[in-house]
Amino acid sequence: MAHIHTEPGQVDFVVDVFVVHEDKVLYRFHDKVHKWLVPGGHIELNEVPEQSALREVFEEVGLTVELYNPQDLTLVGIDTDSQTVGQEEYRELLPPVFMNIHPLPGATHRHVSLIYFAKTDTVDIEEPEGEEKSGGLLWLTREEIVAHPEIHASMKAYGLKALELLTS
């Protein structure tokens, strides 16, 4: 989806998904901004954030993932499954692990990024036809993340935290 906001100071909401397989995190080289990032993108107008996270990972790298629940809380007295309240559907949403706000090079608006962690059972990537292609894909271990000279410090920190939380 294109950016929703284009006026100075406005924000678009996006998701970033740090996908873990065994002891590695997936990074992708974003061909438009020329940076090592992770699968992710804009939250569509008709989506909730976790739907966007699952969709973006599948669209960009063809992986089906399971999102990590950072709170894993049981709410006493609240049924967290979908239920109807009046004419509206109620359900709890999966919270992101982290959030940040950042400017975009050459743009007047900013992105509010919801950071999700996820696991997959394969490293086999198939970038779907007709979707945006990556400029490169890397599965990196903890040591490789730390040593990589082109990955931004925040992208390294999130990747390392994903490994800490999702590997045994």
Secondary structure as the mmCIF struct_conf table of DSSP 4:
data_model
#
loop_
_struct_conf.conf_type_id
_struct_conf.id
_struct_conf.beg_label_comp_id
_struct_conf.beg_label_asym_id
_struct_conf.beg_label_seq_id
_struct_conf.end_label_comp_id
_struct_conf.end_label_asym_id
_struct_conf.end_label_seq_id
BEND BEND1 ILE A 4 ILE A 4
BEND BEND2 GLU A 7 GLU A 7
TURN_TY1_P TURN_TY1_P1 PRO A 8 GLY A 9
STRN STRN1 VAL A 11 HIS A 21
TURN_TY1_P TURN_TY1_P2 GLU A 22 ASP A 23
STRN STRN2 LYS A 24 HIS A 30
TURN_TY1_P TURN_TY1_P3 ASP A 31 HIS A 34
STRN STRN3 LYS A 35 LEU A 37
BEND BEND3 PRO A 39 PRO A 39
STRN STRN4 GLY A 40 HIS A 42
HELX_LH_PP_P HELX_LH_PP_P1 ILE A 43 GLU A 44
TURN_TY1_P TURN_TY1_P4 LEU A 45 ASN A 46
HELX_RH_AL_P HELX_RH_AL_P1 PRO A 49 VAL A 61
STRN STRN5 GLU A 66 LEU A 67
BEND BEND4 PRO A 70 GLN A 71
TURN_TY1_P TURN_TY1_P5 VAL A 76 GLY A 77
BEND BEND5 ASP A 81 ASP A 81
STRN STRN6 GLN A 83 VAL A 85
TURN_TY1_P TURN_TY1_P6 GLY A 86 GLN A 87
STRN STRN7 GLU A 88 TYR A 90
HELX_LH_PP_P HELX_LH_PP_P2 GLU A 92 PRO A 96
BEND BEND6 VAL A 97 VAL A 97
STRN STRN8 PHE A 98 PRO A 103
TURN_TY1_P TURN_TY1_P7 PRO A 105 GLY A 106
BEND BEND7 THR A 108 HIS A 109
STRN STRN9 ARG A 110 LYS A 119
BEND BEND8 ASP A 121 ASP A 121
HELX_LH_PP_P HELX_LH_PP_P3 GLU A 127 PRO A 128
TURN_TY1_P TURN_TY1_P8 GLU A 129 GLY A 130
BEND BEND9 GLU A 131 GLU A 131
HELX_LH_PP_P HELX_LH_PP_P4 GLU A 132 SER A 134
BEND BEND10 GLY A 135 GLY A 135
STRN STRN10 LEU A 137 LEU A 140
HELX_RH_AL_P HELX_RH_AL_P2 ARG A 142 ALA A 147
TURN_TY1_P TURN_TY1_P9 PRO A 149 GLU A 150
BEND BEND11 ILE A 151 ILE A 151
HELX_RH_AL_P HELX_RH_AL_P3 ALA A 153 LEU A 166
#
